[in-house]
């Protein structure tokens, strides 16, 4: 493979790499995609929810053959303490539409499907190939990559780095700084199998309808993080994640945290009698807008998790990955057509285009949230307890009159956080949210 | 014994579900020789989601990479202290997720 020259090399076959490779191959570019796993998806982990809109922009008829699990008709947002949860649920028959908006998926299967589309579009995929470094010319311009496959070199006009959150190639080549432990979350997850009828009766579903639960509270033992539970056709994905620096500062192990979450009285019955078939872990970039690295240079572009493109507040990532992959690819196709070189100045068109999309707009909107959560850990400990205690006091009928109950609830808030503290928290959150 | 040991047993049960292609004799992560681990290195004994890190009787931290899920947590936690050497396994080796 040493003398081959491609228009573009894509490093990685996850959502961003596949979106990029597909978009360019479809437009006739000579694309080489390199993946270190035995098959695309073999190294990838996600909850996982697929946001239809981002994929529709790339493969409009994906619903015809993509391995989709369930379309989401109900979202449960839970605030949990050790024995209870208060929830906000939204369920709507409107989500039973002809072209549903969100689906649960199983990533290894989905990535295989996406990769098949990429190859059908004409890209060359090499699996079991780890990229070890970028190759540069005497001016420092990236001209290709070195791989561990017979120490092979391969050349291209431009390299798209879709190498994920733990992207060693770009980081070791000095394209971006090391990921900071406080800007990345470690998530662990298990796949629990149950007959589909059991899942449907347990979650009040019919056919391919699905439910997702996102949870926060004392389940993360004071660390910044969230838990989740998603229904698939014949399995349930359950997991929990916290910021890496919080894990390092605490004694809790990720698997003990997951066990405790699974054994929470609100979660345990949902998983009863299920058979666990896989345990997985992965990092999630959660540093937000302020941790986005330099995205382009002479001969290279960064997309997806490698660029920190995750909206942690809304649990969105794969859609940002696909969108950044697509837009990077469209930029390369555009430059190629104009016979322009893949210089930093020209590739900056990618970031200009990104600014016009939801990707950069949302990243910017929530730029202060990571800092807010990092510095206000009581959001994960104190408030869940206050809310659940308030709910219990309110709903328990025990001969105490309602005015006294109201007083007790308000008093508990004031006592544990003071009026100034409460107003301050609300104000800071509103400011970070803006 | 201690709760750490109990959970270490449990994580092995979890990892038993997974498929791996182990690159025998070529571990992709190495703890560099040290007398006393830093706080960061020591924290890996509970932060690693696969429980790959253990403290030996001399207080040094050791790694067995067989159950590694290649998440990179240990690399990021010790990036500043430089106590471990981290590479991805050779192409095709390591964890093979069926579901992911």
Boltz contact constraints between the chains, C-beta under 6 A:
constraints:
  - contact:
      token1: [A, 36]
      token2: [B, 88]
      max_distance: 6.0
  - contact:
      token1: [A, 36]
      token2: [B, 91]
      max_distance: 6.0
  - contact:
      token1: [A, 38]
      token2: [B, 92]
      max_distance: 6.0
  - contact:
      token1: [A, 38]
      token2: [B, 96]
      max_distance: 6.0
  - contact:
      token1: [A, 41]
      token2: [B, 100]
      max_distance: 6.0
  - contact:
      token1: [A, 42]
      token2: [B, 96]
      max_distance: 6.0
  - contact:
      token1: [A, 42]
      token2: [B, 97]
      max_distance: 6.0
  - contact:
      token1: [A, 44]
      token2: [B, 100]
      max_distance: 6.0
  - contact:
      token1: [A, 45]
      token2: [B, 100]
      max_distance: 6.0
  - contact:
      token1: [A, 106]
      token2: [B, 99]
      max_distance: 6.0
  - contact:
      token1: [A, 107]
      token2: [B, 100]
      max_distance: 6.0
  - contact:
      token1: [A, 108]
      token2: [B, 97]
      max_distance: 6.0
  - contact:
      token1: [A, 108]
      token2: [B, 98]
      max_distance: 6.0
  - contact:
      token1: [A, 108]
      token2: [B, 99]
      max_distance: 6.0
  - contact:
      token1: [A, 108]
      token2: [B, 100]
      max_distance: 6.0
  - contact:
      token1: [A, 128]
      token2: [B, 91]
      max_distance: 6.0
  - contact:
      token1: [A, 128]
      token2: [B, 92]
      max_distance: 6.0
  - contact:
      token1: [A, 129]
      token2: [B, 91]
      max_distance: 6.0
  - contact:
      token1: [A, 130]
      token2: [B, 88]
      max_distance: 6.0
  - contact:
      token1: [A, 130]
      token2: [B, 91]
      max_distance: 6.0
  - contact:
      token1: [A, 148]
      token2: [B, 90]
      max_distance: 6.0
  - contact:
      token1: [A, 148]
      token2: [B, 91]
      max_distance: 6.0
  - contact:
      token1: [A, 166]
      token2: [B, 72]
      max_distance: 6.0
  - contact:
      token1: [A, 178]
      token2: [B, 79]
      max_distance: 6.0
  - contact:
      token1: [A, 179]
      token2: [B, 76]
      max_distance: 6.0
  - contact:
      token1: [A, 181]
      token2: [B, 76]
      max_distance: 6.0
  - contact:
      token1: [A, 181]
      token2: [B, 77]
      max_distance: 6.0
  - contact:
      token1: [A, 186]
      token2: [B, 73]
      max_distance: 6.0
  - contact:
      token1: [A, 188]
      token2: [B, 49]
      max_distance: 6.0
  - contact:
      token1: [A, 191]
      token2: [B, 99]
      max_distance: 6.0
  - contact:
      token1: [A, 244]
      token2: [B, 73]
      max_distance: 6.0
  - contact:
      token1: [A, 244]
      token2: [B, 76]
      max_distance: 6.0
  - contact:
      token1: [A, 247]
      token2: [B, 47]
      max_distance: 6.0
  - contact:
      token1: [A, 248]
      token2: [B, 43]
      max_distance: 6.0
  - contact:
      token1: [A, 248]
      token2: [B, 47]
      max_distance: 6.0
  - contact:
      token1: [A, 248]
      token2: [B, 77]
      max_distance: 6.0
  - contact:
      token1: [A, 251]
      token2: [B, 46]
      max_distance: 6.0
  - contact:
      token1: [A, 253]
      token2: [B, 7]
      max_distance: 6.0
  - contact:
      token1: [A, 253]
      token2: [B, 46]
      max_distance: 6.0
  - contact:
      token1: [A, 254]
      token2: [B, 49]
      max_distance: 6.0
  - contact:
      token1: [A, 255]
      token2: [B, 11]
      max_distance: 6.0
  - contact:
      token1: [A, 256]
      token2: [B, 7]
      max_distance: 6.0
  - contact:
      token1: [A, 277]
      token2: [B, 17]
      max_distance: 6.0
  - contact:
      token1: [A, 278]
      token2: [B, 17]
      max_distance: 6.0
  - contact:
      token1: [A, 278]
      token2: [B, 99]
      max_distance: 6.0
  - contact:
      token1: [A, 279]
      token2: [B, 14]
      max_distance: 6.0
  - contact:
      token1: [A, 279]
      token2: [B, 17]
      max_distance: 6.0
  - contact:
      token1: [A, 280]
      token2: [B, 97]
      max_distance: 6.0
  - contact:
      token1: [A, 281]
      token2: [B, 49]
      max_distance: 6.0
  - contact:
      token1: [A, 281]
      token2: [B, 69]
      max_distance: 6.0
  - contact:
      token1: [A, 281]
      token2: [B, 71]
      max_distance: 6.0
  - contact:
      token1: [A, 282]
      token2: [B, 71]
      max_distance: 6.0
  - contact:
      token1: [A, 283]
      token2: [B, 71]
      max_distance: 6.0
  - contact:
      token1: [A, 283]
      token2: [B, 72]
      max_distance: 6.0
